[in-house]
Amino acid sequence: MKTKLCQVGGRFLSVLVVLVAMCSGSVFAQNILTQQKLDQLLAPIALYPDALLSQVLMAATYPLEVTQAAAFVQKNPQLHGDQLAQASGTTQWDVSIRSLLPFPSVLLMMEQNLPWTQQLGDAFLGQQQAVMDTVQELRSKASQAGHLRSDQQEQVIADNGYISIEPGTSDQMYVPYYNPDVVYGNWWWPDSPPIYWQPPIIYRSPGYNNELINGMAFGIGIGIVGSLFLDARLDWHRHHMMVYPEGQRGRAAGGGSPWRHLPQHRQGVAYRSDDVRQQFAPQRPSTPSSVMRENFRGRIAPAVIAEPVAAPIRGAA
């Protein structure tokens, strides 16, 4: 058995980490994550625009659906914009997963670093306030180092001690790429370096290399499709995620509702902490689904896509 496992590709080994966790909740340590670990987990994404960061944090709580969506966008590179909205409307993925379809480089990064993705999602479920505080600390460090500032791609907004990051224009969003060892200054946890992921060339802008030398590069601008992209935002002041009905963003705080994690999209993957497990486990399937069994055999496949049907997405599904 060991010999066979050694011959399996890296992709299967990454998924196996999640599946082993599914079979035994004892695999995960029960202790609260330290600040050192939180810094390491959040450094690669803390400088994402707020709306994109929100999608990543929510989607990370559904790691197997991340792998399915990543496989789908790689097999269907010709789909963009409304085509993605129509195709994804027939899947069973959580709306946060579908919201990441226009950002294939982000899905690819999450899929290629699957243990990191699962730890990130578990941290957000179990230590949401600490996660949000860590993002703010990291943004502050990047700002002090001179690498986080407003430009054509994004707006950096300071508000009563909190730093928000908004797209430079209302209809496009840019994915930032950066080396955490550089953008925050000298990394302060030498024993816990964060992941540094550079996207394939097809996702890079023409000026990528020159921009990266200055601390941060951006991908090609991605148009936001209203019927596909979940309107969610981190409420820094109240320390929780807010989901807004279509067209409500930017209005009074009462226009949205707190985000709810949906255990059925977890597909049997075990939760890291006892508290989180007790909160959501009663709603989880007691046995692995057929999709999980296929994944365990190494056949990672996206959800079946039927004939495209336009299906506007509003709020969390």
C-alpha positions as CSV (number, residue, x, y, z in Angstrom):
1,M,0.0,0.0,0.0
2,K,2.8,2.4,0.9
3,T,4.5,1.7,-2.4
4,K,1.4,2.5,-4.3
5,L,0.9,5.7,-2.4
6,C,4.4,6.9,-3.2
7,Q,3.6,6.5,-6.9
8,V,0.4,8.6,-6.8
9,G,0.6,12.1,-8.2
10,G,0.9,15.2,-6.0
11,R,-2.7,16.2,-6.7
12,F,-4.1,13.0,-5.2
13,L,-1.9,13.4,-2.2
14,S,-3.2,16.8,-1.5
15,V,-6.8,15.6,-1.7
16,L,-5.9,12.6,0.5
17,V,-5.0,15.1,3.3
18,V,-8.5,16.3,3.3
19,L,-10.0,12.9,3.0
20,V,-8.0,11.5,5.9
21,A,-9.3,14.4,8.0
22,M,-12.8,13.5,7.0
23,C,-12.4,10.0,8.3
24,S,-11.0,11.0,11.6
25,G,-11.6,14.2,13.5
26,S,-8.7,13.3,15.8
27,V,-6.3,14.1,13.0
28,F,-6.6,17.8,13.8
29,A,-5.1,19.3,16.9
30,Q,-7.8,20.7,19.2
31,N,-5.9,23.8,20.3
32,I,-6.7,27.3,19.2
33,L,-4.3,28.4,16.4
34,T,-1.5,30.7,17.6
35,Q,-0.8,34.1,16.3
36,Q,2.2,32.7,14.5
37,K,0.0,30.2,12.6
38,L,-2.6,32.8,11.8
39,D,0.0,35.2,10.4
40,Q,1.3,32.3,8.2
41,L,-2.1,31.3,7.0
42,L,-3.4,34.8,6.2
43,A,-0.3,36.5,4.7
44,P,-0.9,35.2,1.1
45,I,-4.4,36.7,0.9
46,A,-4.6,39.6,3.5
47,L,-4.0,42.2,0.7
48,Y,-6.8,41.0,-1.5
49,P,-9.6,43.4,-2.1
50,D,-12.2,43.0,0.7
51,A,-14.9,41.5,-1.6
52,L,-12.4,38.9,-3.0
53,L,-11.0,38.1,0.4
54,S,-14.5,37.5,1.7
55,Q,-15.1,34.9,-1.1
56,V,-11.8,33.1,-0.3
57,L,-12.5,32.9,3.4
58,M,-16.0,31.5,2.9
59,A,-15.0,29.1,0.1
60,A,-12.1,27.7,2.1
61,T,-14.7,26.3,4.5
62,Y,-15.7,24.0,1.6
63,P,-12.4,22.5,0.5
64,L,-13.7,19.7,-1.7
65,E,-15.9,22.0,-3.6
66,V,-12.8,24.2,-4.2
67,T,-11.1,21.2,-5.9
68,Q,-14.2,20.5,-8.1
69,A,-14.5,24.2,-9.1
70,A,-10.8,24.4,-9.9
71,A,-11.0,21.4,-12.1
72,F,-14.0,22.9,-13.9
73,V,-12.4,26.2,-14.8
74,Q,-9.2,24.4,-16.0
75,K,-11.3,22.2,-18.3
76,N,-13.5,25.1,-19.5
77,P,-11.1,28.0,-20.1
78,Q,-13.4,29.3,-22.9
79,L,-16.1,30.2,-20.4
80,H,-16.2,33.8,-19.2
81,G,-18.7,36.3,-17.6
82,D,-22.3,35.4,-18.2
83,Q,-21.3,32.0,-19.6
84,L,-19.8,31.1,-16.2
85,A,-22.9,32.4,-14.5
86,Q,-25.2,30.3,-16.7
87,A,-23.1,27.1,-16.4
88,S,-22.5,27.4,-12.6
89,G,-26.2,27.9,-12.0
90,T,-26.7,24.2,-12.6
91,T,-24.1,23.0,-10.0
92,Q,-24.6,22.2,-6.4
93,W,-21.6,24.2,-5.2
94,D,-21.9,26.9,-2.5
95,V,-22.4,30.4,-3.9
96,S,-19.0,31.4,-2.5
97,I,-17.4,28.8,-4.7
98,R,-19.3,29.9,-7.8
99,S,-18.3,33.5,-7.0
100,L,-14.6,32.5,-7.4
101,L,-15.1,31.0,-10.9
102,P,-14.2,34.3,-12.7
103,F,-10.9,34.1,-10.7
104,P,-9.3,30.9,-11.9
105,S,-5.9,31.8,-10.6
106,V,-7.3,32.1,-7.1
107,L,-9.1,28.7,-7.3
108,L,-5.9,27.2,-8.7
109,M,-3.8,28.6,-5.8
110,M,-6.3,27.2,-3.3
111,E,-6.4,23.8,-5.0
112,Q,-2.7,23.5,-5.3
113,N,-2.3,24.3,-1.6
114,L,-5.2,22.3,-0.3
115,P,-3.9,21.7,3.3
116,W,-3.5,25.4,3.6
117,T,-7.0,26.0,2.2
118,Q,-8.6,23.7,4.7
119,Q,-6.6,25.2,7.7
120,L,-7.7,28.6,6.5
121,G,-11.3,27.6,6.4
122,D,-11.2,26.0,9.8
123,A,-9.5,29.0,11.3
124,F,-12.3,31.3,9.9
125,L,-15.0,29.1,11.3
126,G,-13.4,28.7,14.8
127,Q,-11.6,32.0,15.2
128,Q,-13.3,34.5,13.0
129,Q,-12.4,37.6,15.1
130,A,-8.8,36.6,15.4
131,V,-8.7,36.0,11.6
132,M,-10.0,39.5,10.9
133,D,-7.7,41.1,13.4
134,T,-4.8,39.3,11.8
135,V,-5.7,40.6,8.4
136,Q,-5.7,44.1,9.7
137,E,-2.3,43.7,11.4
138,L,-0.9,42.4,8.2
139,R,-2.3,45.2,6.1
140,S,-0.9,47.7,8.6
141,K,2.6,46.1,8.2
142,A,2.3,46.2,4.4
143,S,1.3,49.9,4.6
144,Q,4.1,50.8,6.9
145,A,6.5,49.0,4.5
146,G,5.3,51.2,1.6
147,H,3.8,48.3,-0.4
148,L,0.0,48.9,0.2
149,R,-1.2,52.1,-1.4
150,S,-4.0,53.2,-3.7
151,D,-3.4,53.0,-7.5
152,Q,-5.4,52.3,-10.6
153,Q,-6.1,48.7,-9.6
154,E,-7.3,49.3,-6.0
155,Q,-8.2,51.8,-3.4
156,V,-6.8,51.6,0.1
157,I,-9.1,53.2,2.6
158,A,-8.3,53.9,6.3
159,D,-11.4,54.1,8.5
160,N,-11.1,54.5,12.3
161,G,-8.1,52.2,12.6
162,Y,-9.2,49.7,10.0
163,I,-7.9,49.3,6.5
164,S,-10.3,48.4,3.7
165,I,-9.3,47.6,0.1
166,E,-11.7,48.3,-2.7
167,P,-11.4,47.9,-6.5
168,G,-10.1,50.9,-8.4
169,T,-13.2,50.8,-10.6
170,S,-16.7,49.5,-9.9
171,D,-16.9,47.0,-12.7
172,Q,-13.4,45.3,-12.5
173,M,-11.3,43.6,-9.9
174,Y,-7.6,42.8,-10.0
175,V,-6.0,39.9,-8.2
176,P,-2.8,41.0,-6.4
177,Y,0.2,38.8,-6.4
178,Y,3.1,39.4,-3.9
179,N,5.9,37.8,-2.0
180,P,4.9,37.8,1.7
181,D,8.6,37.8,2.7
182,V,8.9,41.2,0.9
183,V,5.6,43.0,1.0
184,Y,5.3,43.0,4.8
185,G,8.9,43.7,5.5
186,N,11.2,41.1,7.0
187,W,9.1,38.1,8.0
188,W,9.0,37.8,11.8
189,W,8.3,34.1,12.1
190,P,11.4,32.4,10.5
191,D,10.1,28.9,11.5
192,S,6.7,29.5,9.8
193,P,7.2,31.0,6.4
194,P,3.9,31.7,4.5
195,I,3.3,30.2,1.1
196,Y,4.4,32.2,-1.9
197,W,2.4,31.4,-5.0
198,Q,3.1,32.8,-8.5
199,P,0.4,32.4,-11.1
200,P,0.9,30.8,-14.5
201,I,1.9,33.2,-17.2
202,I,-1.6,33.3,-18.7
203,Y,-2.9,35.0,-15.6
204,R,-0.2,37.7,-15.4
205,S,-0.5,41.2,-16.7
206,P,2.1,42.5,-19.2
207,G,3.9,44.5,-16.5
208,Y,3.8,41.6,-13.9
209,N,7.6,41.2,-13.5
210,N,8.3,44.9,-13.1
211,E,5.4,45.4,-10.7
212,L,6.5,42.5,-8.6
213,I,9.9,44.1,-8.1
214,N,8.2,47.0,-6.4
215,G,6.4,44.7,-4.0
216,M,3.0,43.8,-5.6
217,A,1.9,42.8,-9.1
218,F,-1.7,42.4,-10.5
219,G,-3.3,40.1,-12.8
220,I,-5.5,41.1,-15.7
221,G,-8.7,43.0,-14.8
222,I,-11.7,40.8,-14.3
223,G,-15.2,42.0,-15.0
224,I,-17.6,41.4,-12.2
225,V,-20.8,39.6,-13.2
226,G,-23.6,40.7,-10.9
227,S,-25.6,37.4,-11.3
228,L,-22.5,35.4,-10.3
229,F,-20.5,37.3,-7.7
230,L,-21.9,37.0,-4.2
231,D,-22.1,40.4,-2.6
232,A,-20.4,39.7,0.7
233,R,-18.1,41.9,2.8
234,L,-16.1,41.7,6.0
235,D,-17.5,44.0,8.7
236,W,-14.2,45.0,10.3
237,H,-15.9,47.0,13.1
238,R,-18.3,44.2,14.2
239,H,-16.0,41.3,13.4
240,H,-18.2,39.2,11.2
241,M,-19.0,38.6,7.5
242,M,-22.0,40.3,6.0
243,V,-23.9,39.2,3.0
244,Y,-25.9,41.8,1.0
245,P,-28.9,41.4,-1.3
246,E,-28.2,42.4,-4.9
247,G,-27.8,46.2,-5.1
248,Q,-27.5,46.7,-1.4
249,R,-23.7,47.1,-1.0
250,G,-22.6,50.4,0.5
251,R,-26.0,51.1,2.1
252,A,-26.7,51.2,5.8
253,A,-25.3,48.3,7.9
254,G,-28.9,47.0,8.4
255,G,-29.1,46.1,4.7
256,G,-27.2,42.9,5.0
257,S,-27.2,39.8,7.2
258,P,-24.4,37.8,8.8
259,W,-23.0,35.0,6.7
260,R,-23.9,31.4,7.7
261,H,-21.7,28.4,7.0
262,L,-23.7,25.6,5.3
263,P,-22.5,22.2,6.5
264,Q,-24.0,20.3,3.6
265,H,-21.3,21.9,1.3
266,R,-18.6,20.5,3.6
267,Q,-19.3,17.0,2.0
268,G,-18.2,15.1,5.1
269,V,-14.8,16.8,5.7
270,A,-14.1,16.8,9.5
271,Y,-14.0,20.1,11.4
272,R,-10.8,21.0,13.2
273,S,-12.1,22.1,16.7
274,D,-14.6,20.5,19.0
275,D,-16.6,23.6,19.3
276,V,-17.0,24.0,15.6
277,R,-17.7,20.3,15.2
278,Q,-20.4,20.3,17.8
279,Q,-22.0,23.3,16.1
280,F,-22.1,21.8,12.6
281,A,-21.6,18.1,12.8
282,P,-25.2,17.2,13.5
283,Q,-26.0,18.5,10.0
284,R,-23.2,16.7,8.2
285,P,-23.7,13.5,6.3
286,S,-22.8,10.5,8.5
287,T,-21.1,8.7,5.6
288,P,-19.1,9.9,2.7
289,S,-21.0,10.8,-0.4
290,S,-20.5,9.1,-3.8
291,V,-18.5,12.2,-4.9
292,M,-16.2,11.7,-1.9
293,R,-15.7,8.1,-2.7
294,E,-14.7,9.0,-6.3
295,N,-12.3,11.6,-5.0
296,F,-10.8,9.1,-2.6
297,R,-10.0,6.9,-5.6
298,G,-8.1,9.8,-7.2
299,R,-10.7,10.8,-9.8
300,I,-11.2,14.4,-9.1
301,A,-14.0,15.6,-11.3
302,P,-16.2,18.8,-11.3
303,A,-19.9,18.6,-10.7
304,V,-21.8,17.6,-13.8
305,I,-22.8,20.7,-15.8
306,A,-26.2,20.4,-17.5
307,E,-27.4,22.7,-20.3
308,P,-26.6,26.3,-19.3
309,V,-29.5,27.9,-17.6
310,A,-29.4,31.5,-16.4
311,A,-29.8,31.5,-12.7
312,P,-29.2,34.8,-10.9
313,I,-27.6,34.3,-7.5
314,R,-28.8,36.4,-4.6
315,G,-27.4,36.1,-1.1
316,A,-25.9,33.0,0.4
317,A,-27.2,29.7,-1.0
